[in-house]
Amino acid sequence: MKILLFGAGGFLGSAIARNLAANGDEVSVLARDAERAATFAEDGLAPVTGDLEDISALAGAIGSADAVVFAASVPFDREWPVFEQILARMHAGQTFVMTSGTGVLSHETPLGEWRQETYAEDEPFTPPPWIALRVETENKVREASAGGVRTMVVRPPQIWGLNGSKQIPALFEAVKSTGAACYIGHGLNLYTHVHVEDLAEVYRLALRKGVAGALYHAVAGEACWKSLAEAVGQVMGVPARSVTIEESRRIWGDFIGPLFFGVSSRSRAVRTRDELGWAPTRLDVVEDVRSGSYSVRGAGA
């Protein structure tokens, strides 16, 4: 397939690019400048120079691709305006894949308490007000399949692996300022998780087997923040420590602390497994922290 990928320079986007290229697809990627374009070319990707501020300049690349995959990060209020412009330049028979996230499923857990709520792809839920706009965008993308473009949404949970992502590095960073591996309250709250390379495989399978208008989750397992913090503490040689939601704001910031570590976001990938035949192979995030890709952070501390 000829695939145009937005966000190839990011943690997830780069994994998607590697997966697709390794499986024989011709991958073009958006490059903001000549330096980035040269880096992409060295990796065997075909750079398309441009940016999201001028989608019209990308019309040729969009129209000639078999599929467009969007894994770039933009503010929620800009997502649909960008997608709408991309979809306007696509035609029947092409595929568009949006990347969302299971933050839309989250419940506040200020005491680090466990919550029983867990959601498969099309089960009803009420999103938190701050992220409700993203659910509206998901729905608009899925509904756009009525126009002939095969549109789909992938909604990842916590992504880990290869010493990257956001939440686990944030746990390591907190050690520098606190001398401990911190979690909120009981630490029993969690995001379901998936390794970045298993997640990239969801995109490949969706491009080949996905159903127009579908939503796909990607879940390999669950691990609470206390268990992850304890693993970080073992690597860094420091104790794990419970903090209040107020302390979390001082450690990680007013937004990141409560968003990353003060909610429960649990999902199930029922449709993804049944419809795409997806089966993750990397399952133990705690062990990867202790002795896998993240353990190098302890050695360099």
Buried (B, 14 or more C-beta within 10 A) or exposed (E): BBBBBBBBBBBBBBBBBBBBBEEEBBBBBBBBEEEBBEBBEEBEBBBBBBEBEEBEEBBEBBEEBBBBBBBBEBEBEEBBEBBBBBBBBBEEEBBBBBBBBBBBBBBBBBBBBEBEEBBBBEEEEEBBEEBEBBBEBBBBBBEBBEEEBBBBBBBBBBBBBBBBBEBBBBBBEBBEEBEBBBBBBBBBBBBBBBBBBBBBBBBBBBBEEBBBBBBBBBBBBBBBBBBBBBBBBBBBEBEBBBBBBEBBBEBBEEEBBBBBBBBBBBBBBBBBBEBBEBEBEBEBBBBBBBEBBBBEBBEEE
